[in-house]
Amino acid sequence: MGLSKVKSFKAMYYLIHLIAFGLSLFPPWLSYALARTLGRFIYYVIPIRRKVAQENVERVYKDTISAQEKKRIVLRSYQTLAILGIETLRLRYMSKEKLLKTLQVRGNEYLESALAQDKGVVVFAGHFGHIVLCGCAEAVRGVPVHVIAKGLHNKAAEKFYFETLKKFGVQRLATRRSKEQIIAALSSGAAVYMVVDQHMPAHRGLVCRFFNQLASTTPAPTRFALQTGSPIIPCQTAMLNKAGEHEIRYRAEFVLDTSAQTIEDSLRINTEGINRIIEEDLKRKPEQWLWQHKRWKVQDQPKDWDIPDDLMTLVQENN
């Protein structure tokens, strides 16, 4: 890295810290008000991926809700993203004691029962609410949290982000070449948290249904559970109505369907089952989901994918 790049990196890194510290001085109601205003501004003035979000809402709801309600979902999703950004910055200067007070945990008995098996736990979730804050709070609560997290394009922001995770005891696993690390974490009895609602490239995903349209989904929860014997626990995070309060809700163990004759069929059957759970989560909290993500690339570009014969009808039905 050249001298000028080093200076630029340091300047950006310290600027992020300065902004984060300043935001940490705001009371929660004020930071939320600022975030909602910022989200509304982005939606109307610099609508990054607004068309993608609108098309995705249309895919899911079609004519079952009004145009006004669809617009509200998209607008609120931008406000959710803004809250996520500002609250992640504020998180860096939050104490562990204060962080614990922001989180309500539901269904903890399911997670505790799974951890008690001493085989590690695969916890899967979608992009809802403030998943980062909830993961940090769980680590502070004593859960051995390992998360599979992507690197960021901005290296100063990446350093800030990963330092925040480390501050609260979250162990980060890379998204690539991490198979051995994930198995080692599960073997040690840890909980490995995976988000499963994003588009996956062909070499990492399986073509499945998501709201009855084709989407490439990671089979990782099923694959690692089959390989290690670890139980699978679904969870959903959410921002609550009161500013600064969050919830993580665990549900009963996802029992693998082992009736398939081949590993590939088993992966697909169970990944379909996981997609059904994420669909239900989305219906509960549509305004807190990541609508700006291109989830249905397979449906839009079917020629680029190896689509199972029994799913080919969805290409004609939805295109």
N, C-alpha and C positions, 0 to 999 in steps of 0.2 A: 504494500500500500504506500503510495507516494506521500510526501510531506503534506501537500495540499489536501489530499483525501483524508489524511489523519486529522488535520485541523478541522476539516468540514465535519467529519464523524464526531469529534469531540464537541464541536459547537452545537450540533444537532442533539447529541446525547444530553448535554447540560441544559439545553433549551427545553427538551421534553421534561426533564426533572423540574425545571423552574415552573413550567406550566402545571405539572402535576402537583407540586407543592402549593401553588396558588389556588388550584381547584380544591385541594384538600381542606382549605380554610372555609369553604362554603358550607353552609348547612345543607343537608340532603334535599330539602324542598327547593332550594335555590339552584342547585346543580341539575336537578330534574327539570325545573322550569327552563333553564338555559338549554339543556339537551333537547327538550321538546321543541323549543323555538328553532334550534339548529336543524333538527330533523325536518321541520316544516319548511324551513328555508331551502334545504337541499331538494326536497320534493318539488317545490314550485320553481326554484330559480336555477339550480344546477342539478337537474334530475338524472343523476348517474344511475343507469340501469332501471329507470322507472318503467320503460316499455317492457323489459324482461319481467319485472315484478307484476305488472298488470296482466301480461299474457299468462303468467303462472297462476295467478288468482283465477283467471278465466278458465284455465284448464281444470282446476279443482272444483270450482263452484258452478261453472256453466250458468244455467238459468235458475239456480236454486236460491239465489239471493239477489237483491237489487243492485243496480249499478252504483248507487250511493254507498251501500254497504261494502262493495268491492273497493271503492275508492278509499273508504275509511280504513280498511285492512292494510292497504298499501301505504297510506300516509302514516298510520301507526307503526308499521314495520320500520319506516325510516326513523321515526322517533325512538324506537327501541334500539336501533343501531347507534344512534347518537348517545343515548343513555349508556349503552355498553362501552362506547369509546371514552366518554367522560368519567364513568365510574371505574374503568380500568386504570385510568391515570390517577384518580383519587386513591385507588387501592394501594398504590405504592407507599403512601404515607399513612395508611391506616394501621392502627395497632391490632394485634391478634385478638385482644379482649373485645375491642369494638367490632371487629369483623364477625366474631361469633354471635354478637347481639343482632346482626343484620339477617341471620339465616334461621329459617324454620325448617326442621327436618321431619318429613312424613315417611312412614313405612320403614323406619330404621331397623326394625326387627328382621326384615327380609335380608338386608345387607349383613347384619350381625350373624344371622343364621348361616349365610353363605360363607362368611369369613371363618366361622367356627369349623368348617369342614377342612380347613388347612390345606386347600388346594389352590388358593388364589381365587379371585373373582373377576370375571369379565363383566364390566358395567357398560351398557350402551345407552346412548342418548342422541337426541337431535339438537339442532341449533335453536334452542329456545331460551329466552330470558338472558340472564347473565351467567352463562355456564362457567366462565373463568372464575368469577367471584365465588360461586358455589363450590367449585373444586378446591379453591384455596381454603375456604372455611371448613370443608370436610377434612382437609389435611391437618388444620389446626385442631380440629375436634378429635384427632387421633387416628383417623382412617389412613392406611398406607396408600396414598393416592399416587398413581403413575398415570400420566396422560400422554397420548400420542399427539404431538403438536407440530405443525408446520413451522418452518423458518419464515421470516418476513423479508420482503425485498429491501426495506430500509433497515440497514444493519444497526443503526443507533436505536431505532424503535425495537428491534429484535432483542438487543442487549437489555434494554429497559424491561421488556416484557418477560424475558426468561429470568431476569433477576427478581422480578416480582413473584413469579411462581416459586422460585427457590426460597425467597424470604419466608413464605408460609409453609414450606415443607413439601411442596409438590415436586415429584420427580418427573422430569420431561424425557420422553422417548421420541426419537426422530421418526418421521413418517416413512423413511426409506431405509432399507437394510437393517430393520429393527427386530426381525423375527427372533433372533437369539436373546435380545434384551427383553422382549415381551415374555418369552418362555421363562427366562430367569426370574423376572418379576413375579410371575404367577407361581413359580416353584417356591418362591420365598414367602408366599402367602399374601402377596399384595393385591390390591384392587386396581386393575388396569381399565381406565375409562376410555371409551372409544365413541366418537361421533359417527353416525352411520347414514346420514341423510344427504350427503353430497355426491355429486357425480364422480365416478371413478373411471380412469382410463381403462382401455380394454384389457390390458394385462393384469389389472388389479381388481376388476369388478366382474359381477355376474349380471346379465340382462334379466331383470325381474319386472314385475308390475309395481307401479307406485301411483295410486289413484287411477288404476286401470289404464295406465299408459306406460310405455317402456322407459326404463331408467336403469343405468348401470349402478349397482350397489355393492359396497364392500361385503364380502363374506367373512371378514376377519373374526367377528365374535364367534360364529359357528366353527370356523377352522381351528381357532385356538382352544375352544372348549372341547372339541373332539380330540385334539392332540394331547391336551393336558388333563382332561377330566374336570376342569374348573367349571363351577356353576355360572350361569348367566343371569344377571339381574338388570331389568329395565329401570331407567330413571328419567325423570323430566324436571328441568329447572324452569323457574318462572319468576318474573318480577311481580311483586304483590302491589296492591292498590296504594299502600302508604309508601311514600318516597323513601328509598334507601332500604326497603325490606325485600327479602328474597326467599324463595322456597326451593328445596330439592325434595322430590317425591320418589321414593323407591317402591317398586311393586314386586309381586311374587315372582319367584324364579321362573325364567323362561325354560320350559322343559323341551329339550331337543327331540325332534321326531327322528328316530333311528330306523324307520321302516324301509328306507331306500336301499337299493341293491348296490349302488356305487357311491363313492365319496362325492363326486360332482353332483349327483342327484340330491344327496343329503344336504350339501351346501346350499343348493338352490331352494329346496323345500323350506329349510329353516330361515334362510335369508328372506324369503317371501313372508314368513311368519313375523319376522322382525319388522319388515316394512308395514305390515298391518298395524303393529303397535305404534309406529311413528305416525301413521295416518291418523290414528285416534288421538295422539298427542296434538297433532296439528289442528284437528277439529276443536280441541279444548282451548288452545291458545293461538289462534291464527294470526293475530296481530303481533305475536312475539316470535314468529318464525322468519327464517332468512329467505324471503321471497325473491331477493335480487340474484340468487344463485341459479345458474342454468342447469336445473336438475334433470330435464328431459331431453338431453342431447341425443339419446338413442332414438326416441320417438321422432325427432326432427330430422335425423340423418341415418335412417335405418340401413342404408346400403353399406355403411362403414362398419357394421357390426354383425357378428355371428349370432343370429336370433334363433332360439329354439322354435321348432315347427309349431308347437302349441301356442306360441305367442304371436305368430305372424298375423293372425286376424286383427290384432290390435293396431297394426300398422295401417290397415285399410280403414278401420273403424274411426280412428282419431285423426287421420290426415286427409 
